[in-house]
């Protein structure tokens, strides 16, 4: 079976047929799903950011116009465009618009090593970049992008969020000495065009992989429309998400948990409301919790600890909360986990897994530090093996191998990593150490030596 994007490993035909037969993959692209959600939930609020509120119908219109604007600026199907935006509505609009234009968004965190962005542009041969015109401290960023464009001549379109305080030499609509064009993202707008015909097996976007395994070269995970739509839908079902839910996203929007576990896409899939928090601190998030009557929140362990510390004197009303999800970055400590139920009045759920999958969700009613987690999909296959790759009995600690309908079969243009992290028959070596119970649930038991600790 041929790959739909050069440098990606496709699922073998027998697995494609299996996931279609099971109803996991349904043949719709993510941007086309948004069209359907706009028809179904049109006047409902889709996104909230501070005082900004965007309905489903308005979101879809903005995506339509921006997709046409990208095409007008020369962005063509299959081209890669790096997206490095904070938790703002422009992130959601831009990612869906690029997919609707047939391009491949390359989702990069704002907080990454300085040398990662040039390498990401080089590896993907990105023709475009979308990001803030300035760093959080106000320092200009466009000069850095201009330097990258001078090194890699395929980068010729830069779209920026306006800088606040301080003028950029490449603000407005201009061209730098290397021939790269700069314009504000808000100007990328044109009359909607007829929808492109796209395959749901195509790569929808590239995500930055687990930071522990990237080394000096960015490692990217290709996610297709089919597999990611299924993941977000299954994750939404796993936490009983409905149109009445209001989901506060306090993790970086491009991260695995924030985007689709169920995150932004899972919440939109059921008609719920996504509240985007640029600042994960308690001042912003406790205010949003109270004002928006948030029901589900996704937050990193460190930020969650700060929420709890600030809660007594904040005047925040958290009675609407029914679930807090946490994952990624530093491990969750027992003291913080034990405080959530008593102080926030809701269960806590840990989500383990990275952009490559698989996802293991602890049961919200249990102790997330000791309770076993369940795999997201009934078609997630796992093996627990020893150092020699032999399966170990249930209850014995071993390395977790997995494959399934949302676990890709390889990285993007990284054959050496593919050989190390994937077996010839498609099992992904997650780097996690686990114990499997007879009922199939998994208990975390650390990380394999050299695998690092950053997940989801």
N, C-alpha and C positions, 0 to 999 in steps of 0.2 A: 504493500500500500504506500503510495507516494506521500511525502510530507507536504502539507499545505503551505509551509513557510520554510525556506531553505535554512538549514541549521537546527531543525527541530526533529525529534523522533516521534513518529505517530504511534498510536495504539495499533496492535495487530488486528486484522479483520475479525478474527473470532471473538475478540473482546469488544470491538465496536458493535458487532451483532448482538452480543450478550447484553450490553448496556442499553441498546435500543429496545431489545425485547423486554427487558425489565421495566421500561418506562423511565429510566433515569435520564437518558438523552432524548430530547424531543424536537430537535431540528429547528430551533429558533435562535436568532442572534440576540445578544443582550440589548443592543440598541432597538431592535424591533420589539422586544419584550416591553421596553419603555413605552413604545407607541400604544401597546395594549393596556398598560397600566394607566396611561393618560386618559384613554377612553373609559376605562372602568372607574377610575378614582378622580377624574378631572378636577373638581373644585376642592378636593381635600388638600391639606397642607402636606407637601412632600419634604421640603427642606426648611430648616430654621437656622439662622445664624445671627445672633444678636437680635436686632430689631427687624431683620430681613426675613420675610416669609414668602415661600414660593410654592404655588400649587403644582399638582401633577401636570395639568394642562399647560401651565406657563413653563414648567421645566422642559417639557417635550418641545414646545415652540422654540425655546432658547437653544436647545440641542439641534433642532432642525436648521436654524439660521446660522449657528456657529459651524455646523458641518459644511454648509454651503460656503461659508466664509473661508474655511480651511481649503476647500477645493479651489476657490477663487485665488487663493494665495499659492497654489501649486502643490498642495498636499494630495498625493495620489494613492490609490489602493495599494496596500502592501508596504508602503513607506513607514519607517519607524520615526516616532516623535517622542522625545524625552519629556515627561511631565514631572515636575518637581514643585508641588504646590502645598500650602498649608491646608488646614481643615476649613475651607471656605466653599460656598456654593460653586465657585468657578472650577473647583476640582471635579465635582460631579458633572457639571455641564461639559467641561473640556474632554473628560475621558469618554463620555457617551458620544460626544460630537465627533471625536477622532474615529471611534469605532463605526459610527454612522457614515463617515467619509471613506471608510474602508482602510484607514491607516491603522497602525499598531502602536498604541500608547506604551511607552516604557516607563513604568511607575518607579520613581526613585524617591527615597526619603530625603527631606531637607537636611536632617542630621546625619551626615555621612562624611567619611574622610575626604579631604580636599582633592585628592588625586582620583577619586572614584568617578566623578562626573566626566572628566575628559576620557577616561577609559570606557565608560558606558557609551559615550558618543562614538568612540572608535569601534568598539565591538559590534554595536548595532548598526553602524553607518547611518546614524540618525540624520535626517534632513531637517528636522525641526526641534525646537526646544521651547517649553512653556514653563515659566517660573517667575518668582518675584523679581522686581528690578533692584531690590535692595535686601541686604541681610536684616535680621531682626534688630541689630544695633544701628541701622540706617546706612551702613556702608554699602556703596554701589556694588552690584553683582554683575552688571552688564559688561564691564571691562573684562571680567573673568571669562564670560561667554565669548566675547570678541577674540580673546586669546585662543580659545578652543576652536573657534571657527577658522582662525588663521592657520591652525595646525591641521585641521581636518576639513578639506574644502567641500565635502558633501553637506555640511551643516550650513544652510543658507536661509533659514527662516527662524526668527526668534520672536516669541510673543510673551510680553511681560505684564504682570500686575503692576500698576503704577507705584512708584516709590513714594514713600511719605517722608518728606524732609530730605533735601539734598537732590540736586539735579544730576541725571545720568548723561554722559556724552552721547548715548544712543537712545534717548527717550523719544517719544512721539513716533513718527514714521521716518526712518532714515536708513542709510546703508553705510556700513563701516568700510575701512580701506580694503578688507579682504573680499568685499562683495556680499556680505551677509546682511540681510534686511531685518530691521527691527520695527516692531509695532506693538502698541498696547493691545492686550488681549480683548479688551472691550470693543475694539474696532473690527474684530473678526466677525463680520456679520453680513449676510446676504440673503436674498430671497430664497426660500427653500426650493430644492430641486427634487425630481423624482427619485424614489428610493433606489439605492444600488441593490443588485442581486448578489447576496453574499452567502457563503456556506457556513453552517453552524459548526462545522468541523475545523474552520479556520481559527488561527490564533487570535484571540480577542485582545490580549495584552500580554506584556512581559512584566513579571514581578521580580524585585530584588530577592535573592535567595537568603536563607539563613546566614546571618553575618559571620557565623563561626567557620564557615567552610569556603568563604570567598577568596581569602588571601588578598594579594595585591590586585587581582583581576576581578572585576564585578562578575558575579554569577547570577544568571537570569533564568527564571522559570517561565516557560510558555504555558499559558492557560487558554484553552479554547472556549468558545461560546457554549458549546454543549456541556463541557465538564464544569465550568464555573456556574452556569445557571443552575445545574443540578446541585452543586455544593451549597449555594446560597439558599435554594429552596428547601433542601433537606435540613440545613441548620435552622432555618426559620421554623420548620415543623418541629424540630427537636426541642425548641424552647417555647413552643405553642404561641408563636408570634401571630398577632392578628392586626386588623386595621385600626383597632383601638389603642395599639401600643405606640409609645413615644420613646424613641431610642436615642440616648445621648452617646455620641461617639467622641470619647476623650483620648483615644489612641490615634496615632497618625493615620490619616484616611487611607493611605496606600498600603498599610500593613494588613497581614492576613486576617486577623481578627476583626479589624475595623471595616474592611471592605466586604467580606462575604462569609462571616461565621456567626450569626447571619449578617451583622453589620449593615452597611449602607444598602447594598443590593438586596439582601434578604428582607430588610424592612420595606423597601420600595415594592418588593414583589407581592406583599400582602396588603399594600395600601396604608401602611403606617407612616409615622412622621419621624424623620431623621433630624436630630439636633446636633449641629457641628460645633465642637468646641476647639478653637485654636489653642487656647491655653488650658492644659489639663488640671491646673491648680484649683484649690477650693473656692477662691473668690469667684471665678467664672462659673465653675461647674455646680457648686451648691446653689448659686443664684438661678442657673438654668434649670436645675432639678425642681426647684420650687415654682418658678414662673411657668414652665412648660408641663408640669405634672408628669415628669419622666417616669416611665414604668420599667425600662431596661437600660442599663448603662454598661458600657465596655470601657475599661480603664486599666492602666498598668499598675502593678502592685505598689510601686513607690508613690504614685499619685493617690491611690486609694488610701494609703496610710495617712497622707496629708489631709485628705477629706475628713477622715475620722478624727484626726487631731483638732481640726478647725471647727468641727460640727457643733460642739457645745455652745460656743459664743456667736454662732453665725445667724441664728434665727431661721435657718433653713427648715423647710417642711418636706420630709422625705417619705411621707406616708403613701405616696403613689407608687413608690418603687416596689417591684415584685421580683426583680432579679438583678444581680450585679455579676458581670462576667469579667474575668481577668486573665491575662496571659501575656507572654512576651517579656523580654528584658530580664530584670532581676527575678529570682525565685520569690514566691509568696511565702512569707514567714507565718509561723503558727499563730503568733500573737495577733497579727493583723487579721488573719482568717477568722479567729475566734471573736473578734469585735464586730464583724459585719452584721450578724443576725441581731445582736442586742442593740447596736447603735444606729444602724440604718433600717432595721426592721424588715429585712428581706434575706432570702438565701443567697449564697455565693457559689458561683460555678467557675471552675478553672477549665480553660480550653488549651489543650496541648496539641502542638503540630505547627508546621511551617507552611510556606507557600507551596511546597511540594506535596503536602499531605503526609500521612492520613491525619484526620482530626479525631481526637479523643476528648470527650466531654464528661467531666465528673457529674455525679448526680447532685442537684442543688440541695437536696435534703440531707446529704451526708457531710462529713468533714472533708473538704477538698484536698487536704494534705494527706489523708490516709485512704479515702474512699477510692474504689476502683472506677475507672472511666470506661465509657462505652464508645465504640467506634461509631462514626456518624452514619455510615451506610451499611445495609445488610450485605452488600457486595464488596465491602472492604475485606480483602484477604490479608492475613498476617501470618508470619512465621516468627518464632522466638528461637534464636540459634546461639550456639556457643562460639568460641573463637575460631573453630574450624569450619563453621557454617553448618553444623549438624543441629537438627531440631532438638530442643531440650524438653523435658516433661513439664506439665503444668505446675506452677508454683516455684519453678526454678528460674533464677534470674538469667536473662540472656538478652542479646541484641535484637531489636525489633526490625523486621523486614516487612514491607507492605506493598500492595498494588491494589488498584481499584478504579472506580469510574471518575474520580477527581484527583488521582495521583498520576501526574505526567510520567512519561517513560524516559525522560532525559532533559538536560538543560539546553539552553540556547547556545549553539556554537561553542560547546565545551566538551569535546570528545574525551579528553583526559579525565575530567570530572565524571563523565558518564560511566567510564570504565571502572572508576573507584566506587561510585555511589549506586550504580545499578548493576544487577546481575544480568547475564545474557538472556534470561527468560523474564526480565522485566520487574524484578523485585527491587524496591528502593530501600537502600540501607539508611535508615533514618538517623542513626547515631544515638537513639534512645535505648536505654536499658530498662526492661520491664519484667514483670512476672504476670503470667496469664493464669486466670482462674478457670476452673472447669466450665463455667458458664460463658466463657469467651471475653469477659471483661479484663481490663489491663490495669495493673498497678505500676506506677512509675518507680524506677529504682536507680535513677541517675542518668548520666550521659557516658557514652563510651569514651575512652581516653583519646584526646585529640579532637573530639567532636564539638567541644564547646558547650555553651549552655543557652544560647539565644534561640528561642523558639516562639512562633506565632505572636 
